[in-house]
Each structure stands twice: as structure tokens, then as C-alpha cells.
């Protein structure tokens, strides 16, 4: 049994670096080298699945030609579609390219780690406080430098919050 792609939208051209949709129409999902074996098994059983993958264009093995290089952080949702008698007719496959979002989160995390190292060494920290709602947060170095447990939460007592602000 094969599960062939019969239709796709133009966004797939962009995501997968295709010249046209014709490059992938007719492609057998079960022969795709990047789709995990566990996903292929579920599709053979007529089941849906959501999965994340690192879509490495170097692993395509000639299945189709792509203008893209490198790796995508791809979220894929596969939903089985049934006729009115309950017989499996097809699958709806939705791909979302999360590469830019993932890269942005990684850059933020790297910055936070770098800032934490600097704050730890310099004996500084920061907190954010909303005067109206009396809510906020502080990074672990803020509390550490005050001699408090690093998992502390900011008090809504102005005097306590501001006694350490310079």
C-alpha cells in the first residue's frame, strides 16, 4: 500500500524549496526518508499523528529536488479523512515551519544564560515591577544578590521591593 500526495498548496513550495507543486505530487509518504517510521506505521493503520521533526534537506535521497539547504524545525499534523461510511479516503497533512521561532527562542535563551553569568559575576540582577497591579518578577541573580532563595517571588510590599533599588 502506498500513500501518495495528491494535492498541496503553494506554501509547500516555499517551505520545501520546490520549483513547483508538480515536484511533489504523486510522492509516496511511506518512502519519504525523513518521515519517522513510527509516523508511517500510524498512517498505515489509518491513524492521525502530530509530530515535530528536524527536516534535513541533505537526507532527501533524491526523492525530490529542493532549492533549500540546511534543516527546518517542522511541526506536522496528519489527520485521517473518512467518507460517510467510515472508510479512510485520504489524509490531510499540515506543515508549519517553526525554524525562525525556534531560532529566536534559542537566541533569547543564549542571551539569558550570558546575562545570568554576567549578573552572577558582577553581583547585579534585575526585576520588573508593575506599580498598578503590584506584580512582577525578578531573575534568580536578583534574589541571590539579596541573600534570598533564588526561587523567591517579589513581595507586593513597596518598602521591601524598593529598599534594594539604587
Backbone as CSV, one residue per row, in Angstrom:
resi,resn,N_x,N_y,N_z,CA_x,CA_y,CA_z,C_x,C_y,C_z
1,UNK,0.852,-1.184,0.000,0.000,0.000,0.000,0.891,1.238,0.000
2,UNK,0.531,2.208,-0.815,1.254,3.477,-0.753,0.280,4.594,-0.405
3,UNK,0.836,5.658,0.118,0.044,6.834,0.478,0.656,7.992,-0.285
4,UNK,0.026,8.341,-1.402,0.589,9.336,-2.311,-0.025,10.709,-2.097
5,UNK,0.809,11.712,-2.288,0.368,13.096,-2.214,-0.403,13.425,-3.481
6,UNK,-1.666,13.854,-3.321,-2.486,14.150,-4.498,-2.721,15.651,-4.694
7,UNK,-2.535,16.434,-3.634,-2.759,17.868,-3.749,-1.947,18.567,-2.668
8,UNK,-1.500,19.789,-2.949,-0.760,20.591,-1.973,-1.024,22.057,-2.282
9,UNK,-0.713,22.922,-1.331,-0.889,24.353,-1.597,0.466,25.008,-1.860
10,UNK,0.419,26.239,-2.298,1.643,26.947,-2.695,2.608,27.179,-1.537
11,UNK,2.125,27.163,-0.315,3.008,27.358,0.841,4.035,26.231,0.905
12,UNK,3.664,25.044,0.443,4.596,23.910,0.429,5.783,24.195,-0.494
13,UNK,5.535,24.927,-1.577,6.616,25.312,-2.499,7.654,26.120,-1.735
14,UNK,7.177,27.066,-0.944,8.066,27.922,-0.156,8.775,27.134,0.946
15,UNK,8.002,26.392,1.742,8.582,25.653,2.873,9.654,24.679,2.410
16,UNK,9.370,23.929,1.349,10.272,22.865,0.931,11.196,23.238,-0.220
17,UNK,11.188,24.516,-0.633,12.118,24.973,-1.667,11.922,24.295,-3.007
18,UNK,10.667,24.152,-3.419,10.347,23.466,-4.668,10.285,24.446,-5.830
19,UNK,10.448,23.934,-7.033,10.230,24.754,-8.220,8.736,24.899,-8.481
20,UNK,7.992,23.814,-8.256,6.537,23.839,-8.414,5.947,22.692,-7.608
21,UNK,4.641,22.729,-7.440,3.962,21.655,-6.720,4.102,20.317,-7.435
22,UNK,4.274,20.359,-8.755,4.440,19.123,-9.519,5.656,18.315,-9.063
23,UNK,6.602,18.997,-8.395,7.799,18.300,-7.905,7.461,17.262,-6.837
24,UNK,6.322,17.435,-6.141,5.994,16.508,-5.051,4.679,15.758,-5.237
25,UNK,3.829,16.185,-6.170,2.565,15.481,-6.403,2.891,14.053,-6.855
26,UNK,2.236,13.110,-6.217,2.479,11.696,-6.514,3.515,11.060,-5.608
27,UNK,4.210,11.863,-4.809,5.231,11.352,-3.892,4.578,10.405,-2.881
28,UNK,5.214,9.280,-2.612,4.724,8.302,-1.647,5.274,8.639,-0.264
29,UNK,4.380,9.006,0.660,4.789,9.344,2.031,5.555,8.196,2.687
30,UNK,5.165,6.979,2.369,5.780,5.824,3.030,7.216,5.586,2.573
31,UNK,7.623,6.240,1.504,9.009,6.126,1.039,9.844,7.355,1.396
32,UNK,9.212,8.311,2.074,9.909,9.552,2.419,10.955,9.256,3.496
33,UNK,12.238,9.576,3.240,13.312,9.222,4.174,13.320,10.015,5.478
34,UNK,12.605,11.116,5.546,12.650,11.945,6.749,11.461,11.677,7.679
35,UNK,10.360,11.194,7.134,9.201,10.887,7.981,9.548,9.674,8.843
36,UNK,9.417,9.826,10.171,9.781,8.726,11.083,8.970,7.451,10.830
37,UNK,9.590,6.311,11.066,8.933,5.010,10.874,7.667,4.906,11.721
38,UNK,7.690,5.471,12.918,6.508,5.405,13.795,5.324,6.149,13.173
39,UNK,5.588,7.243,12.475,4.535,8.006,11.808,4.000,7.213,10.621
40,UNK,4.883,6.610,9.855,4.462,5.793,8.715,3.579,4.640,9.175
41,UNK,3.936,4.038,10.297,3.152,2.919,10.860,1.742,3.396,11.206
42,UNK,1.636,4.537,11.870,0.327,5.072,12.231,-0.507,5.396,10.994
43,UNK,0.134,5.923,9.957,-0.589,6.224,8.717,-1.090,4.933,8.068
44,UNK,-0.273,3.886,8.063,-0.716,2.594,7.510,-1.944,2.072,8.263
45,UNK,-2.009,2.376,9.557,-3.133,1.954,10.394,-4.325,2.908,10.288
46,UNK,-4.188,3.971,9.487,-5.267,4.924,9.305,-5.434,5.890,10.460
47,UNK,-4.389,6.081,11.229,-4.453,6.957,12.400,-3.777,8.291,12.118
48,UNK,-4.206,9.304,12.832,-3.602,10.622,12.737,-2.449,10.747,13.706
49,UNK,-1.636,11.751,13.477,-0.477,11.959,14.342,0.010,13.398,14.209
50,UNK,0.506,13.937,15.306,1.203,15.226,15.306,2.642,14.935,15.681
51,UNK,3.579,15.544,14.976,4.974,15.331,15.350,5.829,16.515,14.923
52,UNK,6.924,16.679,15.632,7.930,17.680,15.284,9.114,16.936,14.699
53,UNK,9.760,17.558,13.744,10.945,16.927,13.169,11.957,17.984,12.755
54,UNK,13.179,17.551,12.718,14.233,18.354,12.118,14.336,17.847,10.688
55,UNK,13.807,18.630,9.777,13.728,18.239,8.375,15.032,18.633,7.697
56,UNK,15.910,17.662,7.543,17.247,17.879,6.995,17.221,17.629,5.488
57,UNK,17.402,18.681,4.715,17.313,18.569,3.256,18.389,17.657,2.664
58,UNK,19.478,17.456,3.382,20.525,16.559,2.892,20.090,15.092,2.941
59,UNK,19.005,14.803,3.641,18.540,13.411,3.783,17.443,13.038,2.798
60,UNK,17.133,13.906,1.835,16.042,13.617,0.911,16.329,12.441,-0.010
61,UNK,17.574,12.143,-0.243,17.929,10.972,-1.041,17.373,10.976,-2.451
62,UNK,17.216,12.152,-3.063,16.743,12.224,-4.444,15.240,12.075,-4.598
63,UNK,14.497,12.025,-3.490,13.038,11.900,-3.573,12.441,13.046,-4.384
64,UNK,12.937,14.238,-4.166,12.595,15.406,-4.978,13.720,16.416,-4.817
65,UNK,13.771,17.370,-5.736,14.820,18.383,-5.734,14.324,19.599,-4.958
66,UNK,15.157,20.068,-4.052,14.815,21.247,-3.271,15.878,22.316,-3.467
67,UNK,15.446,23.567,-3.475,16.365,24.704,-3.557,16.871,25.113,-2.175
68,UNK,16.349,24.481,-1.133,16.734,24.830,0.236,17.841,23.915,0.713
69,UNK,18.593,24.419,1.648,19.669,23.667,2.285,19.463,23.768,3.786
70,UNK,20.161,22.953,4.519,20.095,23.033,5.970,18.950,22.235,6.543
71,UNK,18.429,22.724,7.662,17.432,21.990,8.418,16.280,22.908,8.807
72,UNK,15.062,22.393,8.708,13.873,23.089,9.176,13.418,22.470,10.490
73,UNK,12.868,23.282,11.356,12.173,22.767,12.528,10.708,22.735,12.126
74,UNK,10.215,21.555,11.819,8.909,21.410,11.202,7.929,20.747,12.168
75,UNK,6.736,21.321,12.261,5.646,20.704,13.010,4.658,20.204,11.975
76,UNK,4.317,18.920,12.060,3.422,18.314,11.078,2.237,17.689,11.788
77,UNK,1.065,17.942,11.256,-0.165,17.337,11.775,-0.785,16.543,10.634
78,UNK,-1.007,15.252,10.876,-1.610,14.379,9.874,-2.951,13.897,10.423
79,UNK,-4.016,14.183,9.677,-5.370,13.832,10.107,-6.010,12.932,9.059
80,UNK,-6.513,11.759,9.460,-7.200,10.889,8.500,-8.559,11.476,8.115
81,UNK,-8.943,11.303,6.864,-10.235,11.776,6.356,-11.046,10.563,5.903
82,UNK,-12.281,10.485,6.378,-13.138,9.334,6.108,-14.347,9.738,5.275
83,UNK,-14.886,8.771,4.521,-16.126,9.036,3.786,-17.307,8.837,4.730
84,UNK,-18.537,9.004,4.212,-19.721,8.917,5.063,-19.997,7.498,5.570
85,UNK,-19.288,6.513,5.048,-19.423,5.132,5.519,-18.313,4.751,6.504
86,UNK,-17.456,5.725,6.819,-16.376,5.475,7.771,-15.134,4.848,7.160
87,UNK,-15.049,4.851,5.832,-13.885,4.281,5.159,-12.837,5.377,4.945
88,UNK,-11.595,5.053,5.288,-10.499,6.005,5.109,-10.357,6.365,3.634
89,UNK,-10.397,7.657,3.342,-10.274,8.131,1.968,-8.935,8.780,1.697
90,UNK,-8.426,9.489,2.705,-7.218,10.258,2.478,-6.695,10.774,3.814
91,UNK,-5.630,11.547,3.743,-5.080,12.221,4.909,-4.937,13.706,4.582
92,UNK,-5.170,14.531,5.577,-4.877,15.953,5.476,-3.573,16.160,6.225
93,UNK,-2.588,16.740,5.549,-1.276,16.964,6.153,-1.027,18.471,6.193
94,UNK,-0.748,18.972,7.392,-0.460,20.389,7.560,0.957,20.503,8.110
95,UNK,1.782,21.283,7.433,3.159,21.528,7.864,3.303,22.976,8.303
96,UNK,3.958,23.170,9.428,4.247,24.518,9.916,5.744,24.619,10.143
97,UNK,6.364,25.570,9.475,7.801,25.797,9.619,8.035,26.669,10.851
98,UNK,8.573,26.082,11.897,8.852,26.797,13.150,10.320,27.182,13.284
99,UNK,11.065,27.137,12.207,12.505,27.365,12.269,12.844,28.743,12.823
100,UNK,12.222,29.796,12.299,12.544,31.146,12.769,12.182,31.320,14.236
101,UNK,11.031,30.806,14.640,10.606,30.906,16.035,11.561,30.155,16.944
102,UNK,11.932,28.945,16.546,12.862,28.145,17.340,14.203,28.848,17.459
103,UNK,14.691,29.397,16.360,15.972,30.117,16.387,15.891,31.341,17.289
104,UNK,14.761,32.059,17.241,14.601,33.240,18.098,14.604,32.837,19.572
105,UNK,13.893,31.771,19.916,13.894,31.295,21.303,15.293,30.875,21.737
106,UNK,16.035,30.227,20.848,17.403,29.822,21.187,18.290,31.034,21.438
107,UNK,18.137,32.084,20.617,18.925,33.306,20.824,18.565,33.967,22.151
108,UNK,17.282,33.985,22.485,16.853,34.550,23.771,17.433,33.740,24.917
109,UNK,17.364,32.426,24.800,17.906,31.574,25.863,19.416,31.771,26.015
110,UNK,20.134,31.872,24.904,21.583,32.118,24.969,21.868,33.459,25.634
111,UNK,21.074,34.499,25.285,21.253,35.809,25.897,21.000,35.732,27.400
112,UNK,19.921,35.059,27.784,19.603,34.946,29.211,20.713,34.220,29.967
113,UNK,21.266,33.172,29.372,22.366,32.447,30.015,23.596,33.345,30.145
114,UNK,23.893,34.098,29.101,25.034,35.012,29.111,24.823,36.109,30.151
115,UNK,23.611,36.700,30.152,23.311,37.748,31.119,23.374,37.200,32.544
116,UNK,22.886,35.987,32.755,22.929,35.375,34.086,24.365,35.209,34.559
117,UNK,25.237,34.780,33.651,26.643,34.616,34.016,27.247,35.974,34.407
118,UNK,26.964,37.002,33.621,27.478,38.348,33.915,26.895,38.853,35.233
119,UNK,25.595,38.697,35.414,24.937,39.171,36.637,25.489,38.458,37.862
120,UNK,25.726,37.180,37.717,26.278,36.397,38.827,27.671,36.902,39.200
121,UNK,28.495,37.136,38.189,29.870,37.586,38.408,29.912,39.013,38.948
122,UNK,29.081,39.887,38.405,29.109,41.296,38.784,28.284,41.599,40.037
123,UNK,27.496,40.625,40.483,26.677,40.864,41.663,25.518,41.805,41.400
124,UNK,24.948,41.729,40.190,23.797,42.557,39.854,22.644,41.657,39.421
125,UNK,21.495,42.214,39.291,20.323,41.492,38.817,19.286,42.487,38.383
126,UNK,18.165,42.007,37.929,17.100,42.932,37.546,15.760,42.335,37.927
127,UNK,14.803,43.231,38.045,13.434,42.810,38.255,12.526,43.749,37.477
128,UNK,11.329,43.282,37.225,10.319,44.088,36.537,9.131,44.169,37.477
129,UNK,8.593,45.372,37.638,7.522,45.582,38.602,6.460,46.489,38.002
130,UNK,5.191,46.126,38.116,4.082,46.940,37.657,3.493,47.648,38.875
131,UNK,3.600,48.978,38.900,3.139,49.761,40.044,1.629,49.663,40.257
132,UNK,0.890,49.474,39.194,-0.573,49.438,39.307,-1.051,48.080,39.829
133,UNK,-0.566,47.009,39.208,-1.038,45.680,39.611,-0.247,45.106,40.790
134,UNK,0.879,45.744,41.114,1.780,45.251,42.169,2.230,43.820,41.877
135,UNK,2.525,43.573,40.596,3.008,42.263,40.166,4.313,42.448,39.419
136,UNK,5.141,41.443,39.474,6.406,41.493,38.757,7.188,40.223,38.941
137,UNK,8.407,40.266,38.493,9.290,39.113,38.640,10.718,39.611,38.741
138,UNK,11.565,38.778,39.263,12.990,39.073,39.322,13.765,37.857,38.870
139,UNK,14.913,38.063,38.243,15.734,36.924,37.845,16.397,36.351,39.095
140,UNK,16.857,35.140,38.991,17.413,34.451,40.164,18.574,35.228,40.778
141,UNK,19.398,35.915,39.956,20.531,36.672,40.499,20.067,37.833,41.368
142,UNK,18.895,38.411,41.060,18.351,39.489,41.884,18.188,38.992,43.322
143,UNK,17.540,37.851,43.451,17.306,37.303,44.789,18.595,36.795,45.429
144,UNK,19.435,36.155,44.625,20.710,35.639,45.148,21.540,36.778,45.730
145,UNK,21.618,37.886,45.008,22.411,39.025,45.461,21.819,39.697,46.706
146,UNK,20.533,39.454,46.958,19.891,39.981,48.164,19.968,38.991,49.323
147,UNK,20.601,37.840,49.045,20.715,36.820,50.084,19.429,36.038,50.293
148,UNK,18.566,36.014,49.293,17.297,35.282,49.390,17.364,34.051,48.498
149,UNK,16.493,33.077,48.733,16.441,31.907,47.834,16.151,32.352,46.400
150,UNK,16.806,31.716,45.439,16.672,32.147,44.038,15.278,31.896,43.469
151,UNK,14.473,31.076,44.132,13.114,30.835,43.636,12.084,31.706,44.360
152,UNK,12.558,32.766,45.013,11.656,33.683,45.713,10.756,34.408,44.722
153,UNK,9.668,34.950,45.256,8.801,35.797,44.437,8.799,37.190,45.048
154,UNK,8.595,38.179,44.190,8.598,39.561,44.667,7.404,39.822,45.575
155,UNK,7.641,40.550,46.622,6.594,40.936,47.550,5.815,42.106,46.966
156,UNK,4.554,42.247,47.374,3.802,43.418,46.922,3.958,44.570,47.912
157,UNK,4.882,44.424,48.851,5.198,45.485,49.812,6.233,46.421,49.182
158,UNK,5.810,47.672,48.890,6.709,48.634,48.237,8.034,48.786,48.973
159,UNK,7.963,48.881,50.271,9.182,49.112,51.049,10.174,47.973,50.828
160,UNK,9.686,46.755,50.841,10.586,45.615,50.657,11.153,45.573,49.241
161,UNK,10.302,45.878,48.258,10.756,45.842,46.871,11.786,46.927,46.608
162,UNK,11.514,48.149,47.050,12.363,49.280,46.699,13.552,49.522,47.630
163,UNK,13.654,48.817,48.727,14.786,49.038,49.615,16.101,48.609,48.975
164,UNK,16.011,47.810,47.907,17.213,47.311,47.247,17.451,47.936,45.877
165,UNK,16.682,48.945,45.513,16.837,49.587,44.207,17.756,50.794,44.374
166,UNK,18.731,50.900,43.469,19.673,52.026,43.519,19.564,52.819,42.238
